[in-house]
Structure formats: C-alpha cells, structure tokens
Amino acid sequence: MTGATVDHLVSLIVLLGAILLFIGLFNQTIQTAVIYQQHRYLADKCSDLLDNMLLNPGDSNGTMFWGESNSTPTSFGLQDPEFTQYELSSFSLMRLDYSPGNPVYYPETTMSYSNNTLGPGASLLVPFNEVINYSTVQTLLGINGTFGFTLTISPIVAVNVIETQLNPLSVTVTVSGNGYPLANANVSYCFINVVDQSQYPSYNISGGFSVTNNAGQTFLSFPGFDGTQASYAVIVYASLSGLVGSGYYQHVSYKDNYVVPLIADFSNDSVILAHSSDIYSGNNPAPIGFNATFVLLTQDFSLRQMPLSNASGSISAGTYDNIAIPTNNTGIAVIAYEKDPGDAGIALMPWGLSSLSFPVVFGGNPLTNEWVATDIREATVNGVAYQVKLALWSLTGYQVVS
C-alpha cells in the first residue's frame, strides 16, 4: 500500500512538472509570436510612414507653402507641391533641423543657426526659429511618445572634383553611383573665378559640357588660368539614364577673414552676409569687400547667372549686409570677397538643398533600441537623385519573458 502511494505521488509530481514545463514553453512561444507580430506591425508602420512623408507636401498656417515660409506646418510632408510621386521639395528639406554640428550663434542678430556645412566655403545656416525640429515632426505625424525615427536622405550619384594641375588649371571629375563608376555620363560644369578690384571684387562665370570615360572620369582644363594666383570654384552636374548628381571644388587664396551667408527669412527670400570673425572668432578682423550673384539651375542641369540688385558692398566685424534672392527656383548664391588685391575668396550657399547635393540625417538615435525597422525609397529633389531611408523603432519597448 505504501509503495503504491509513493508511485502515485511520483507520477503526480512528474505530471505536474510536465504541465508546468509545457505551460512555460507555450507561454514563451506565444510571447515570441506576439513580438513577431509587433515587429511585423513596426515594419508595416515604417513603410506607411515613409510614404506619408514622401507623397504628402504638408501645409502651412497661411497661404504660402510651408517649405517657403517661416510658419510651422499643421501637417508634415516633404513632397514638392508642384509635382507627384517621389518628388521632394528642396526648400522643405532646408527647413529641417538636421545640423550635425554645434549651433552657430551670431551676436549681431542675437540668434542661433543650424550649422550645416559641406566643408570650407559651402554652408547652409538656417535660424533656429525657422527650422522644424524632431519633436515637432513627431507630433505632426501623430507618433510622439509612441515611435522614434531617423530619416536619412543621401545623394545616389557621387561627383568628386579634385585639382590635378594649378597652372594652367586642370581638374578631374569622377562620377560614381553606389561605388561603381558611371561611364558615358553627361557632365555640365560652371567655372567661377574671382577678379581682384580696388574696392569690390568681380567675377567671371563660364561653363561647358563633357562626357565621362569608361572609368567614370572626365578632365576639365582652363587654359590661361593660373590657379596659384586666384580664387575660383568649379560646380559640376552629372547625369546618366535619369540619375543626376552634383559636386563642387573651391580654391581660396585668403582664409583669415571671409563672408558667411546666413538665411535671414524664408518668406522674403533674404540672406545675411556676415563677417566670419563675428561667428568663428577669427584673428585680426579686417573689412571685406564682396560681390554676390546667383546662378540658377536650369532643366538641362547647367547654371545660368541671375544678377542680384545691391549685391556689392563691404562688411566689417560687427556689421552685416543683406541680399535678396529674386526667385523660388533652386540655385546657388555665390559670394566673391576680398580684403586686398591678391587676398580673395569665394563662398557658396545652396538655395534649395539639392543644388549642392547636401545630405540629410534627421531624427533620433536608433542605436540604443532593441528592434529597428527600415525601409527605402528612391526619390528626386529638383531632379537630383536621392535615396531616402527611414529607420523606425517603438518607444514603448517589448521583450520575451522566459
């Protein structure tokens, strides 16, 4: 009798253990399935959210499109309102707060500016009271407190311009897409050189066309121009089978003091020309004469000059001047400057993000999250080809409990 009781107790314990083990395994399987569904939902949400950003122009509180005004939009979207499909607004992208560096403070306006640069001489500094920040976009998209994201917009076609000879000047242009050379690509270029004057500098603008070889390269020569004696810029656009990219190269003979262009107001298309010593604390600030122009990006991706009114003058430390961009079309503001004859330079500012192929990385940091969904689209920004990638993650968190 005692042996039978022990056998029953052992059998019961084994049965209960098996039931508990089964319940634990079943519970973990159910949780894994639930998390899989959550990941699947996150991937679908990522795709839908990316399309919502790229196929919707958003709006504004006023009658003006939000990308070309100072107002905060009531709904968020990056599509160019004049086009359909994946055509993005170059001006909406300018208003995003994606600055990778520390903000720039300009004491003369008592304002801070987003610090977006592509290197010396090419910058896009937008006042913080006119940019759209990450938390604002989360709220407009209806995901504040629920999802975080990073939006990355990168040029597909890389155009690299390097100096290969100074006198006479010669540069090599290399065109590639995703690491591969683009042979037989059409290349259009704009050559701008600074001419020293007694008071204000002047400039010469010329251009031309070329085609890349099998290695994706073309060689541009400028006979009679001595690159050791003058400042200049070469701006290049390359296109092949509907893919378009841009690049540039600058050489300046004087770097101690220079002109820094800053966006003043999107609504009236005004730009401030500031003295570098007021922003970057240069040594021995000296008055600088300047002469500005605007080059307009045409449909065949060549640059056509559009002269500006009141575009020449002089600025000293503690002062600034203003110029107005007379168009809402994409182009490049070009500012030639000099301290004395022989001490000159040139500064570029894109009017519309795509004119100098500025990249964009906007949003939060995905690296600390357990699961991140991504999706990719190909888009154009004023004809220039970009790859758009959205990384999305949940802010509520989830994990398997064993």
C-alpha positions in Angstrom: 0.0 0.0 0.0 2.8 2.4 0.9 4.6 1.5 -2.3 1.5 2.3 -4.4 1.1 5.6 -2.7 4.7 6.6 -3.4 4.2 5.6 -7.0 1.1 7.8 -7.3 2.8 10.7 -5.7 5.8 10.4 -8.0 3.5 10.1 -11.0 1.6 13.2 -9.9 4.8 15.2 -9.4 6.0 14.2 -12.8 2.6 15.1 -14.4 2.6 18.5 -12.7 6.2 19.1 -13.7 5.3 18.2 -17.3 2.3 20.5 -17.2 4.3 23.4 -15.8 7.1 22.9 -18.4 4.5 22.8 -21.2 2.8 26.0 -19.9 6.2 27.7 -19.7 7.2 26.7 -23.2 3.8 27.5 -24.6 3.9 30.9 -22.9 7.3 31.7 -24.4 6.1 30.6 -27.8 3.0 32.8 -27.6 5.2 35.8 -26.5 7.6 35.2 -29.3 4.7 35.1 -31.8 3.3 38.3 -30.3 6.6 40.0 -30.6 6.9 38.8 -34.2 3.6 40.4 -34.9 4.8 43.6 -33.2 7.9 43.6 -35.4 5.7 43.0 -38.5 3.5 45.8 -37.5 6.5 48.1 -37.0 7.8 47.2 -40.5 4.4 48.0 -42.0 4.2 51.2 -40.0 7.7 52.2 -41.2 6.6 51.7 -44.9 3.4 53.6 -44.4 5.1 56.4 -42.5 7.8 56.8 -45.2 5.2 57.0 -48.0 3.2 59.5 -45.9 6.3 61.8 -45.6 7.3 61.5 -49.3 3.9 61.6 -51.0 2.4 64.4 -49.0 3.5 68.1 -49.3 2.1 69.1 -45.9 0.6 72.5 -45.5 1.0 75.8 -43.7 -1.0 78.1 -41.4 -1.0 80.7 -44.1 -1.5 80.7 -47.9 2.2 80.1 -48.6 3.6 76.6 -48.8 5.4 75.8 -45.5 8.7 75.0 -47.1 9.0 78.5 -48.5 7.7 80.4 -45.4 8.6 80.9 -41.8 5.4 79.3 -40.3 5.2 75.9 -38.6 3.1 73.4 -40.7 -0.1 71.9 -39.4 0.7 68.7 -41.2 4.1 67.3 -42.2 5.2 66.2 -45.7 8.2 66.6 -47.9 6.7 66.2 -51.4 7.1 69.1 -53.8 3.6 70.6 -54.1 4.1 71.2 -57.8 4.8 67.5 -58.6 3.5 64.0 -57.9 5.2 60.7 -56.9 8.5 60.8 -55.1 9.5 64.3 -56.0 10.6 66.1 -52.8 10.8 69.9 -52.1 14.3 71.2 -51.9 13.1 74.0 -49.7 11.2 71.9 -47.2 14.4 69.9 -46.7 16.2 73.2 -46.0 14.0 73.8 -43.0 14.6 70.6 -41.2 16.9 70.8 -38.1 19.4 68.2 -39.1 22.5 70.0 -38.2 25.3 67.6 -37.3 27.4 70.2 -35.6 27.0 72.6 -32.7 24.7 75.6 -33.4 26.2 78.8 -34.7 25.5 81.9 -32.7 25.6 85.3 -34.4 25.6 88.2 -31.9 24.5 90.8 -34.4 21.1 89.2 -34.8 21.2 87.6 -31.3 20.1 84.3 -32.9 21.5 80.8 -33.3 21.6 79.0 -36.6 21.8 75.3 -37.6 25.3 74.5 -38.7 25.1 72.5 -41.9 28.3 72.5 -43.9 29.9 70.5 -46.7 33.4 71.8 -45.9 35.1 75.1 -46.1 33.2 77.7 -48.2 29.9 75.8 -48.6 27.3 76.1 -45.9 23.6 76.4 -45.1 22.9 78.2 -41.9 19.2 78.5 -41.0 17.9 80.4 -37.9 16.5 78.0 -35.3 13.2 79.9 -35.1 12.6 78.9 -38.7 13.6 75.2 -38.6 11.3 72.3 -37.9 12.7 70.1 -35.2 12.4 66.4 -34.5 9.8 66.6 -31.7 7.6 68.9 -33.8 7.6 66.4 -36.7 6.8 63.5 -34.3 3.8 65.5 -33.1 2.6 66.4 -36.6 2.9 62.7 -37.7 0.9 61.5 -34.6 3.7 59.3 -33.3 5.0 61.5 -30.4 5.7 59.2 -27.4 5.0 56.1 -29.5 7.7 55.8 -32.2 11.1 57.3 -32.8 12.7 57.6 -36.2 15.7 58.6 -38.3 15.2 59.9 -41.8 18.3 59.7 -44.0 18.4 61.4 -47.4 21.6 60.7 -49.4 22.6 61.5 -52.9 22.8 58.4 -55.2 25.3 59.8 -57.6 28.6 61.0 -56.2 30.5 63.7 -58.2 34.0 64.2 -56.9 36.1 67.1 -58.2 39.8 67.3 -57.5 42.5 69.7 -58.6 45.2 68.0 -60.7 47.1 70.9 -62.0 47.3 74.6 -61.0 48.9 76.4 -63.9 47.2 76.2 -66.2 44.3 74.9 -64.1 43.0 71.4 -64.7 40.6 69.4 -62.6 39.5 65.7 -62.7 35.8 64.9 -62.3 34.9 61.4 -61.1 31.2 60.3 -61.3 30.1 57.1 -59.5 26.9 55.6 -58.2 26.9 53.3 -55.2 30.6 52.8 -55.6 30.6 52.0 -59.3 31.9 54.4 -62.0 29.3 55.9 -64.3 30.7 55.7 -67.8 29.4 57.9 -70.6 27.7 60.3 -68.1 26.9 63.8 -69.4 28.7 66.4 -67.4 27.9 70.1 -67.3 30.1 72.5 -65.3 30.2 76.1 -64.2 33.6 77.8 -63.6 33.6 80.9 -61.4 36.8 82.8 -60.8 37.3 85.9 -58.6 38.9 89.0 -60.2 40.6 91.4 -57.8 39.5 95.0 -57.9 40.5 98.1 -55.9 37.2 98.2 -53.8 34.9 95.2 -54.5 35.9 92.0 -56.3 34.3 91.0 -59.5 34.0 87.5 -61.0 33.9 85.7 -64.3 31.4 82.9 -65.0 31.8 80.4 -67.8 30.6 76.9 -68.4 30.7 73.9 -70.7 29.9 70.2 -71.2 31.8 67.0 -71.3 31.3 63.2 -71.1 32.9 60.7 -68.7 35.1 57.9 -70.0 34.9 54.2 -69.1 36.4 54.9 -65.6 33.7 57.5 -64.9 36.1 60.4 -65.3 36.4 63.5 -67.3 39.2 66.1 -67.3 38.4 69.8 -67.4 41.1 72.3 -68.5 41.1 76.1 -68.2 43.9 77.4 -70.4 45.4 80.7 -69.4 44.1 80.5 -65.8 46.7 80.3 -63.0 45.2 78.5 -60.0 48.0 79.6 -57.8 47.1 83.3 -58.1 43.3 83.5 -57.9 40.4 82.1 -56.1 37.8 80.0 -58.0 35.0 77.4 -57.8 34.0 74.6 -60.1 30.4 73.4 -59.8 29.6 70.1 -61.7 26.4 68.3 -62.5 26.5 64.8 -64.0 23.6 62.8 -65.4 23.1 59.3 -66.8 19.8 57.4 -67.5 17.8 59.8 -65.4 20.2 59.8 -62.5 21.6 63.2 -61.6 24.3 64.2 -59.1 26.3 67.3 -58.3 29.7 68.2 -56.8 32.0 71.1 -56.5 35.5 72.2 -55.7 36.7 75.6 -54.3 40.1 77.2 -54.0 40.5 80.4 -52.0 43.7 82.4 -51.6 42.6 84.2 -48.4 41.1 82.4 -45.4 41.7 84.6 -42.4 38.5 86.6 -42.9 35.7 85.8 -45.2 31.9 86.2 -45.8 29.5 83.8 -44.2 26.0 83.7 -45.8 23.1 83.0 -43.4 19.4 82.6 -44.2 17.6 85.6 -42.8 14.0 85.0 -43.8 12.3 82.3 -46.0 9.2 84.4 -46.6 11.0 87.2 -48.3 14.0 85.2 -49.6 16.6 87.3 -47.8 20.1 86.3 -46.9 22.5 87.9 -44.4 26.2 88.3 -45.3 28.1 88.2 -42.1 31.8 88.7 -41.2 33.5 85.4 -40.3 35.2 86.9 -37.2 31.7 87.5 -35.6 30.8 83.8 -36.0 34.0 81.9 -35.8 36.3 84.3 -33.9 39.0 84.9 -36.5 42.2 86.8 -35.8 42.9 90.4 -36.9 39.4 91.0 -38.4 39.7 93.3 -41.4 37.0 94.9 -43.6 35.9 92.7 -46.5 34.6 93.8 -49.9 32.1 91.5 -51.5 30.2 91.0 -54.7 27.4 88.5 -54.9 25.4 86.8 -57.7 23.0 83.9 -58.1 23.3 81.0 -60.5 20.1 79.3 -61.4 19.8 75.6 -62.1 18.2 75.0 -65.4 16.3 72.0 -66.7 19.4 70.7 -68.6 21.4 71.0 -65.3 23.5 73.9 -66.4 23.9 77.0 -64.3 22.6 80.4 -65.7 23.6 83.6 -63.9 20.9 85.8 -62.4 22.4 89.1 -61.2 21.3 90.5 -57.9 20.4 94.1 -57.0 22.6 95.9 -54.4 24.9 92.8 -54.4 28.2 94.6 -53.7 29.4 96.3 -50.6 31.8 96.0 -47.6 31.4 94.5 -44.2 33.5 94.8 -41.1 33.4 93.0 -37.8 30.2 93.9 -36.0 28.3 94.7 -39.2 26.5 92.8 -41.9 24.7 93.3 -45.2 21.6 91.8 -46.8 20.9 90.4 -50.3 17.6 89.2 -51.7 17.3 86.0 -53.8 14.9 87.0 -56.6 13.4 83.6 -57.3 12.0 80.5 -55.6 13.8 78.3 -58.1 16.7 76.2 -57.0 20.2 77.6 -57.4 23.4 78.7 -55.7 24.3 82.0 -54.1 27.9 82.9 -55.0 29.7 85.5 -53.0 33.2 86.7 -54.1 35.1 88.5 -51.4 38.5 90.2 -50.9 40.4 92.0 -48.2 43.1 93.4 -50.6 44.0 92.6 -54.2 45.5 89.1 -54.0 43.7 88.2 -50.8 40.4 87.0 -52.1 38.0 84.0 -51.8 34.6 82.7 -52.7 31.7 81.3 -50.7 28.7 79.2 -51.8 25.3 78.7 -50.3 22.6 76.4 -51.8 19.2 77.9 -52.4 17.4 74.7 -52.3 19.1 71.7 -50.8 19.8 69.7 -54.0 21.8 72.4 -55.8 25.0 71.2 -53.9 23.7 67.7 -53.1 23.6 68.3 -49.3 22.8 65.1 -47.4 20.2 65.0 -44.6 20.1 62.9 -41.4 17.1 64.0 -39.4 15.7 62.5 -36.2 16.7 60.4 -33.2 19.4 57.9 -32.5 18.4 54.3 -33.3 21.5 52.5 -31.9 20.1 52.0 -28.3 16.9 50.3 -29.4 16.1 46.6 -29.3 14.5 46.4 -32.7 14.6 48.9 -35.6 12.6 48.5 -38.8 13.9 50.2 -42.0 12.5 50.9 -45.4 14.0 52.6 -48.5 12.7 54.7 -51.4 14.3 56.4 -54.4 13.3 60.0 -54.9 14.4 63.1 -56.7 14.9 66.6 -55.3 14.6 69.1 -58.1 15.8 66.4 -60.5 18.8 65.3 -58.4 18.6 61.6 -57.4 18.5 60.7 -53.7 18.0 57.5 -51.7 15.6 58.0 -48.8 15.8 55.6 -45.8 13.6 55.6 -42.7 14.5 53.8 -39.5 11.6 53.4 -37.1 11.5 52.0 -33.6 9.0 51.6 -30.8 9.3 53.8 -27.7 7.1 51.5 -25.6 9.5 48.5 -25.7 8.9 44.8 -25.7 10.8 41.6 -24.9 10.3 37.9 -24.4 9.8 36.8 -20.8 11.1 33.3 -20.1 
